[in-house]
Amino acid sequence: MKLHAALARALADHGVDTMFGLIGDANMFLVHSFVHDQGRHYIGAAHEAGAMFMGFGYAGLSGRLAVVTVTHGPALTNTVTGLVEAVRGQVPLLVIAGDTATASRTNIQDIAHRDVVLPTGAGFEQARSPRSTLADLAVAIRRVVIEQRPVVFNVPSDFMWEEIEYDDVPLNLPETQTSYPDPGAVRYAASRIATARRPVVLAGRGAIPARRQLLELAERIGAPVATTLKAKDLFRGEPFDLGIAGGLGGAVARQVMDDADLVIAFGAGLNAYTTDGGALLRDRRVVVIDTCPRTGPYAFDAEVRGDAAVVAPALVEELDAIGAAPSWYRSDSMAQRLAYERDLSPVPVVTAAHTVPAEPALRALDDILPAARVVVSDGGRFMMESLRHIHAAGPRAFVFPENFGSIGTGMGAAIGAAAVRRPDPVVLVCGDGGFMHGGVAEFATAVREGLDLIVVVCNDGGYGAEHVQMVERGLDASLSLFDWPDLAGLAGALGGEGITVRSLDDLTDVEKLITGRSRPLLIDLRLDVWHMTPMPRWPSPSSPIPMAPSSNAAQRGRRTPQS
């Protein structure tokens, strides 16, 4: 059979049922065979960057291998941001790149694909000959799964029409194994925990499956619980849930974290956002539990390598064995203060004409959006509000393609997530800059695919993070502002539906549209650029401007339980 047909059959035999991409000379025959010979689904993107983030959303939500295909030259260079994002997000993503013909010296799109890919941190596998290509594909897939990062599989275009004998090459993937801790490491960590008076249990995305075990440990030692952003809502509903550690926490939760003398981190990256620029790791003991060693500038008091669901019960058992008393850090008073803060109504804010205050609008949307939803967040200043007030159905239903800090990543990720979770709705929350940057073209893709997608655009008319800094430095902040087109009308022109929210009363019409939606829906939430919570910025030698207040209490004079 022709190699392009053999590749399509091999993908199907390896369990691939959906492929994302953009076709060109070097990959269109593969896509055609995948759809028509194998009966599998292909989602064509408007741009290769969109296809990459579709793969990110698909793999991030399902945990399964995602496959993206692009052609050569500029098509591959358009994947670079997505490759870096997937590397840093540890996403299992196979990119099948068609290359120019092996004998070609004059193709205008010729570029050294390997040299483009390797600086991103992604892997690279070359199809060495038509006869070896199926075996080479198996190697590429095996690397993706084992290394948990993207690998580009490079296939010259002249290979595609070569005749080969089909061979069902096994992947020979290793069996999944539970990582058990060293008993000595558990004993030492337990001895550090036993002497703490104000411990906090912090869970990252790697600890999501261990929710029950972490809560049992927290109860045993009298500790409140918190999460990283990627494990958002893991403990939602628990009386001692501090929410997201770092700049997204409320005033009471932040005070509890600040007063802690020990942090026990399970499966958490401990980046600058989670640790408030490293403040959480200073002047207190830190115990880290993860399946692999931590890298970075900080030394920890104890490290235990192992699965969170195994280590947490082992710590409880060891604490019982040495007769350690609970800390009693958490108390009825703490639970009451946390509940008060969660239930506190927003302080009224007067915004510009034809705009709405962000917090009450987002909290209202959280109530009226479908309950069984996946939430995808793009990047931007709006996150300081939306991540606190818009919730997914659970921590596994939250996708956050912001490991590289680019805006415009969310629409592609939302389409990939929707391809996994049909017919459940996917809610994308993005800024106006992010939507115009990477969302407009792929909104049309969502329409074409008939996906149940609701897009909430937090529209403050510009690039808010830059607006803050320009204002602080006395610069011309108008350079960060844009007179965008009517986004609701644009959504309609692209085949979807749209509505503009200029007052809180408009949310009644939004609820009706959500209930009766039959196409992708865009909600243009008009916000005041002067009344948005700034993103955290930590002082550094190159940045003499001090960090602006990041909590609502500091920003708006919001009353706290203590006051």
N, C-alpha and C positions, 0 to 999 in steps of 0.2 A: 504494500500500500504506500501511498505518498506520505512523506514525513509529516506534513501538516496534519493529515488525517490521523496518523499514528500518535502524534503528540496530543491531539484532542481526545483520542481514545484512552491514552495513558492517564490524562488528567481525570477523566471520568472514572477509570478503574481505581484511581487513588482517592476517590470520594469527593472530587470537586464538582459541585453542582451549580455554582455561580461564579462568573468571571466578570471583572470590571476592566474597562480600558478605552482606548481610542485607536481605531484601526488606521493602518497605512500599508505601504507596499510590502513590508516585511512580516506583517502579522495578520493580515486580513483573511488569508486562507485558513489559518489556524482557527480564527474566530468562526468562520463559516462552518467548518467541520464540527466545532464544538457545539454549535447551535443545531445544525441540520442533520449531522450524522449521529451525534450523541444525545440530542434532545435536551441539552442543558441550557441554562439561562445566562445571557450576556447583557450587561448594562453598559451601554456606550455613554461615555462622558463627553462633555463639551471641551474639556481641557485635561491634559494628562495629570496636572496637579489635583484636579477634582477626582480623577480615577484613583489616585494614590490614597486620598483620604477616604474614599469609599471603601477601599481595602482595609484601611485603619479601623473604620467604624464596624465593618463586618467582623474582622478578627477580634477587635476589642470587646465586642458584645458577646460573640459566640465562643471565643477561645479557640476557634478552629483556624486552620490554614485559610488565608485569603489569597486570591490570585488576581493579579493585575497584568495586563499586556499592553505594550506600547511598541511603536516602530522605532526607527533608528534616528540618530543625530539629535535635532532639537526636541524630538519627542522624549528622548531619554534625559536630556538636560532639564526638561520641564518637571522631571520627577525628583529632583535633588532635595527640595525642602521636605517632601513627603518621605524620602528615604531617611533623612536625619531624624524626622519626627518618629518614624517607626523604630529606628535604632534606639532612640532614647526612651521610647515607650515600651520597648521589648515586645514588639508585635510580630507574630509569625506571618510574614508577608512574602509571597513569591512574586517577583516581577519578571515576566517573560518579555525580553526585549529582542525584537528583530534587529539584526545588524545588516549593514551593507554587504554586498556580495564579497566573498573572500578575494576574488581577483580584481575587484574594482579599485581603481586609483583616481577616478574622476568624479565620483558621486559627490554632489555638493553637500550632502548631509553626512558625509563620512567624518567620524571623530573617534578617538580611542575610548570606547565605552568603559573599559576597565579603569582608565585614568579618571573618568568622571565619577565612577561609583565609589572607589575605595576611600577617598577622603571623607565620605559621609559616614563611614563606619559600617556600611552594609557589606555583606559578602558578595562574591562574584564567582559564578561558575560558567565556564565556556563549553558550548557544544563542540566537541573536538572533531567530529566527523558525522556524516549522516547516520552511519551504522551504530555509532556509540551514543547518539543523542538521547535515546530513551533511558539508557543507563546513567547518562549525565544528568537528565532530569530527576531521576530518583535520588542522586547525590544531592542535588540542589534542594529538593523537598526535605530530605533527611536533615540537612544543615539548618533549614528554616525552623524545623520543629525542635531540634535539639538545642540549637543556639538561641532560639527565641529572638530572632532579629530578621530583618529583610535580607533576601539574597536575590541578586539579579542573575537570571539565567539567560545567557546571550546566544542567540541562534542566527547565524548568517542567512540572509534571504535566499541565497542560491541552494541551501540545504532543503528548503521547504518542498520542492517538487521532485526530490530524489526518491527513488523506489527503495523501500526497505522491507525486511520481514518483521512483522510485529512481534514483540517479546514483552510479556507481562513481567516487568522487573520489580521484585519485591522491595519495599522500603527498608525492611529490617530495623524498625524503630525499637529502641529499648523500652522495656516495660517501665511504667511509672512506679516509683518507689517512694515510700514515706521516709523522710529524713529524721532519724532519731538522734537525740542529743547525747553528748558526753555526760555521764553521771556526775563527774567532778565539776564540770561547768555548771550544771544545774545546782549542785550543792553550794557553790560559791555565789551564784546569782541569788539563791534563796537567802543566804546569809546577809547579803546587801539589802534585800527587800525587807527582811525581818526587823532591821533597825530603823527603817524609815518611819517618819511620823506623818508625812503628808504625801503619799504616793499617788501617781496618776498613771492609768493604763492607756497607752496610745496605740491605736490600730491603723495600719496602712492597708492598701489594697491586697497585699499578699496574705493578710490575716482574715479576710472576709469569711472564708469557710469555717473559721474557728470562733464565730460570734459567741456561741453558747459557752465554750471553754473560757473565753476571755472574761465574760460576765461572771462566771463562777470564781475565777481568780480575783477579779475586782471586789466581789463581795467578801471573799475570804480575807483580804488584806484591808478592806475598808477604803477602797480607792474609787474616785470618780473615773469616768471613761471619756475618751476623746478620739477623734479620727484625723487622718490626713484628708486632704481634699478628695483624693481618688477613692477613699472609702466612705465618702459622704453618706450620711443617713444610716450607717451600719447600726448605731445604737439608738436611733430615733424612737421616741416613746419611753425610753428608760428614764427614771427619775433623776439619775446622776449623770446624764449625758451632757457633756460640755460642748458638743458639736464639733466643728472643724477647728483644729489647733491653728494658731497663728493669727493673722490680721482679720480673719473672717468671723472670729468669735465675738460674742457679746461681752459687755463690760464685766458681768459677774463671772462668766466662764473664763475670761482672760485673767481676772484676779485670782481665781482658783488655780489656774495654771502657773501664774507668776509666784504663788506662795508654795508651790510643790517643792519638796526636797528630794524627790526621786521620780524619774520618768521611766516607765517600762514600755519600750517600743517594740511592737510585734509587726514584722513585715512592712516596715515604713521606710521610705527613702530619706527622711530627715533633711529635706532641702531647706533653702533659706525661707521659703514661704511658710512651711510648717513650723519652723523653729524661730520665727520672727528675727530673721537675719542672724541666727546662731544664739540668740539670747536664751532660748529654752535649754540649750545644752551647756550653759555656763552657770557656775555657782550652785550646782545641784548634781546629784549622782544620776547616771544614766545607765540603764541595763538594756541591751539590744538583743532581740531574738529574731533571727532570720535564717534562711536556708543557705546563704552565701555570705562571705566576709564583707564588711562594710568598707568602702573607700571614702576618703575625704580627710579634712584637716583635724577632725576631732577625735580625742581618745575617750573611750567609754570605760566605766567602772567594771562592767562585766559584759561578756558576749556569750550567747548560747546559740550554736548552730543547730537548727532543727525546724521541723514543721510546727507552726503555732498551735495547732490542735493537739499536738503531742507534748510540747514543752509546757504549755499552761497547766495541764493537769499534773505534770511532773513537779512543777514548782509548788502547787498546792500540796501534793503528797509530801514533799520535803519540808515545807513549812509546818505541816502537821507533825512530822516526825521530830522536829526540833522544838516543838511547842511554842512556836512564834505567835504572839498575840496580834490581833488586828490593829490597825493604826487608828481607827475611828475618825479618819479625816472626813469622810462623808458623814453627814448628819441630817436630821430633819430640817434644820435651819438652812443648810446648803440646798437641799431639794426644793424648799419653799422659795428661796431666792432665784434658783434657776427657773422654776416654773413661772414665777412672777415676770422674769425677763422675757421668757418665751411668749407669754400671753399679753405683754405690754403693747398697747396700741401705739402706732407711730405718732410722734409729735407733729401736729399740723405744720406744713411748710408751704409758704406762698411762692409759687413758681411763676415763670413768665406766662403771659397770655397764651392760650391754646397749647399748654403743656400740662403734664400731670406729674405729681411727686412720685419718685421711683418706688419707694417702699410700699405704700398702700396699693399702688397699681399692681405690682408684682405679687403681693400677698393675695390680692383678689384673684389674679389670674391663676395662682396656685390652687385656689379653691374651685375654679370653674373649668380648668383643663381636665381632660379625661384621667381618671384615677390610674388605670392600668397603662402607664405610659413609660416610654424610654425618654430620657432627657440627654441631649447633647449640648455642650456649651462651647461656643467659639471663645476667642480671647479678646480682651479689652477692658477698659475701666468699668464698664457696666457690670462686670463680674462681681465687683465688691458688693453689689446689691443682689443680683440675680442668684448667685450661688448660695446666698443665705435664705432666700425666700421661695425659690422654685425647686421642688423636690421631685425626684424620680420615684418609681414604684418600689425601688430598693436599691442597695449599693451596686448590684450587678447590672442595673438598668441605667447606669450613668456612664456616659462616654465623654472623655475630656482630651481632645487632640491638641494639647498645649504644652508638650514637652520641649518644644523648640521656640516657643514664644511668638509664633506667627499668627496674625489675624487671617480671617478668610478660610479657615480650615474646617469650620463646622458643617457647612452645607454638604460637602462630600461625605463626611463622617456620618451625618444624619441619613443620607441615602443608603450608605452601607449598612447602618444599623436597621433601617427599615426593611432592607432585603432579608435580614435575619428574622425579624419579629413580625412579619405580616401575620395577621391583620392588625396587630396592636399599633396604636399611634406613636409616632416619634415627635417629640417637641424639641425644636432647635431654638436656643436662645443666643442671639448674636447682637453685635452692635451695628450701627448703620455703616460704619467704615468697613467692617468685616463682611457685611452682606454685599456691598458694592465691590469689594475686593475679590471675593471668591464665591459669592452666593448667587448672583444674578443668573449666570449662565446655567449653573447646575439646578436652580429652581425649575428651569424648563425641563431638565432631565427627570426630576421628581414628577412633574406633570405627565411627561411622556410614559413613565413607568406606572402611573396610577397609584402612587404611594400615599399612604395616610400620613401626611407631614403637616405639622403646624409650626410656623416660623414666627417667633416673637422677636421683633427688631427693636432693641432699646436705642431709640433714635434721638441723640442729643445734637445732631447736626454737625458732626465733625469727629476729629480724633481727640478724645477726651484726655487721655493720659498726657499727651503733648500739650494740650490746652492748659492744664494745671501748671506745668513747668514753665511755659512761656509767660503766664500771668505772674508767677512767683518771681521771675527774673525781669519783669518789666518790659517784656518784648511784645511784638505785635502778634497777639493771640489770634487775630483774624485769619492768619495763615493756616491755622489748624481747623478752621470751620469751612463747611461746604453747603452749598444750596443744592441738595440732592433733588432728583425728580420725585414725583409722587409715587412712593413705593407701593401703596395699595393699588394704584392704577397700573403700575408696572407688573405687579403680580397677575392682575387680570389680563394684561396684554400677553403674558407668557402662558396663559391658559389656566391659571389658578384663580383663587379668590383673594380679596384683600379688604382690609378695613383699617381706618386710621382712628386712633384713640387720642383725642385732644382734651378730654375731661373724664373724670371718674364715672360720670353718668353714661359715657359711651360703652362701658363694660357690659351693660345690659344687652346691647346689640351684639357685642362680641360673644357673649354666652350663647345667644341664639344661633350665630353663625357656626360656632363650634359644634353645637348639637346637631345642626343640619348639614354639616360639611359633606361634600362629595368629591372634592378636589383638594390639592394642597392649598393651605390657607396661610396668608401672611397677615400678621397683626403689627401695624406700625405704631409703636408706643412712643408718642412724642414726649421727650423729656427735656428738662432745662439744663443746659451745659454748665450753668453756674451752681447747680444744686445736685451734684453727684459725688458720692464718696470717692476720694482719691485712692489709687493703688498704693500699697506700702513701698517705701523707698528707704533703704538703709544707708546711713552715712558711710562714705568711703573717701579715700584720699583724693579721688578724682571728682568728687561731688560735694562741694562745700554747702549745698542747700540741705538743711536738716529735714528729716522725714516728716511729712505732713501728718496730722492726726488721721487715723484710719478707722476709728470706731464711730458709730453713729452718735454715741454719747458725746464724744469730743467735737464731732462735726456740727451737730445741731443743738447742743445743749440738752440732749435727751435725759430725762430723769431716770435714775437707777434706783434699785431698791434701797441702797444705803442712803440716798438723798431724800 
